[in-house]
């Protein structure tokens, strides 16, 4: 790969990661907004604990998104070797973030969704009909998390392939 191609790919990756970060933040804001709205409508005995748990998970996810934000790209005046190494490091950071997405994003967001969905049926065990009301949402939340884990794993594999191609191109 030429130096210009490395720089272009680095910029593209940087832009894609920023778009992803903005998407993660928008989804987190939507889930937290839905949870906040839910708390204004319904009130149960365990709301204080659930609110605190949701707040902690929301802060944790926001901090993790901040940590995973794009940092360092290819220097515009770097040599080919330095640019390849910077791009490889950029790919590796993104791959590791995607591999661990379940732990820093998918799992906690699923926890937030299930916490506010299940708090009413758990507080009102004598009303079994409530379980039927939250079941579709809960199933969709779990399906969303599984899909997110699958897609992030697939994206990480693509980045790994790109790193292998980069390494193979350097050995020539």
C-alpha positions in Angstrom: 0.0 0.0 0.0 1.1 3.5 -0.7 1.5 6.2 1.9 -1.5 8.1 0.6 -3.6 4.9 0.7 -2.6 4.3 4.3 -3.5 7.9 5.2 -6.8 7.7 3.4 -7.7 4.4 5.1 -6.7 5.9 8.5 -9.0 8.9 8.0 -11.9 6.7 6.9 -11.5 4.5 10.0 -11.3 7.6 12.2 -14.6 8.9 10.6 -16.3 5.5 10.9 -15.3 5.2 14.6 -16.6 8.7 15.3 -19.9 7.8 13.6 -20.1 4.6 15.7 -19.4 6.6 18.9 -22.1 9.1 18.1 -24.5 6.1 17.4 -23.6 4.5 20.7 -24.2 7.8 22.6 -27.6 8.3 20.7 -28.7 4.8 21.6 -27.6 5.2 25.2 -29.5 8.6 25.4 -32.6 6.9 23.9 -32.5 4.1 26.4 -31.9 6.4 29.4 -34.6 8.7 28.1 -37.1 5.9 27.9 -36.1 4.7 31.4 -36.5 8.3 32.7 -39.9 8.6 31.1 -40.9 5.2 32.5 -40.1 6.4 36.0 -42.3 9.4 35.7 -45.3 7.3 34.7 -45.0 4.3 37.0 -44.0 4.0 40.6 -43.0 0.8 42.4 -41.4 0.1 45.8 -37.9 -0.6 44.4 -37.7 2.5 42.2 -34.9 4.1 44.2 -32.6 1.1 43.8 -33.5 0.6 40.1 -32.9 4.3 39.4 -29.5 4.1 41.1 -28.5 1.0 39.2 -29.6 2.5 35.8 -27.7 5.7 36.6 -24.5 3.8 37.5 -24.8 1.6 34.3 -25.4 4.8 32.2 -22.4 6.5 33.6 -20.3 3.4 33.1 -21.3 3.1 29.5 -20.8 6.8 28.8 -17.3 6.5 30.3 -16.5 3.4 28.3 -17.7 5.2 25.1 -15.4 8.1 26.0 -12.5 5.7 26.5 -13.1 3.9 23.1 -13.3 7.2 21.2 -10.9 7.5 18.2 -7.4 8.6 19.2 -4.3 9.1 17.1 -4.3 8.5 13.4 -1.6 8.5 10.8 0.5 11.6 10.9 0.3 13.7 7.8 4.0 14.1 7.6 5.1 10.6 8.8 7.1 8.1 6.8 5.6 5.0 5.2 6.8 2.7 8.0 5.6 5.0 10.8 2.3 5.5 9.0 1.8 1.7 8.6 2.6 1.2 12.3 0.2 4.0 13.4 -2.6 2.6 11.2 -2.0 -1.0 12.5 -2.2 0.4 16.1 -5.4 2.2 15.1 -6.9 -1.0 13.7 -5.8 -3.0 16.8 -7.5 -0.5 19.2 -10.7 -0.6 17.3 -10.6 -4.4 17.1 -10.1 -4.7 20.8 -13.0 -2.3 21.5 -15.3 -4.3 19.2 -14.3 -7.6 20.8 -15.1 -6.4 24.2 -18.3 -4.5 23.2 -20.5 -6.9 25.1 -18.8 -6.1 28.4 -18.6 -2.3 28.0 -21.7 -1.5 26.0 -24.1 -4.4 25.1 -24.4 -6.0 28.6 -24.8 -2.8 30.6 -27.4 -1.3 28.1 -29.3 -4.6 28.2 -29.2 -4.4 32.0 -30.6 -0.9 31.9 -33.4 -2.0 29.6 -34.3 -5.1 31.6 -34.1 -3.1 34.9 -36.7 -0.7 34.0 -38.9 -3.2 32.1 -38.9 -5.9 34.8 -39.2 -3.6 37.9 -43.0 -3.4 37.7 -43.7 -7.2 37.4 -41.1 -8.0 40.0 -42.7 -5.4 42.4 -46.2 -6.7 41.7 -45.8 -10.5 41.7 -49.6 -10.9 42.5 -50.4 -9.5 39.0 -49.1 -12.2 36.5 -50.6 -10.2 33.5 -47.8 -7.7 33.9 -45.3 -10.3 32.7 -47.1 -10.6 29.4 -46.8 -6.8 29.0 -43.1 -6.7 29.3 -42.2 -10.0 27.7 -42.1 -8.7 24.1 -39.8 -5.8 25.0 -37.6 -8.0 27.1 -37.2 -10.6 24.3 -36.4 -7.8 21.8 -33.8 -6.3 24.2 -32.0 -9.7 24.5 -32.2 -10.2 20.7 -30.8 -6.7 20.2 -27.9 -7.5 22.5 -27.2 -10.8 20.8 -27.2 -9.1 17.4 -24.9 -6.3 18.7 -22.4 -8.9 19.9 -22.6 -10.8 16.6 -22.1 -7.7 14.5 -19.2 -6.3 16.6 -17.5 -9.7 16.4 -17.9 -9.7 12.7 -16.5 -6.1 12.4 -13.5 -7.1 14.6 -12.8 -10.1 12.3 -12.8 -7.7 9.3 -10.3 -5.5 11.1 -8.2 -8.5 11.8 -8.2 -9.4 8.1 -7.1 -5.9 7.3 -4.3 -6.1 9.8 -3.2 -9.4 8.2 -3.3 -7.9 4.7 -1.3 -4.9 6.0 1.3 -7.2 7.5 1.5 -9.4 4.3 2.0 -6.2 2.2 4.8 -5.1 4.4 6.7 -8.4 4.1 6.9 -8.1 0.3 
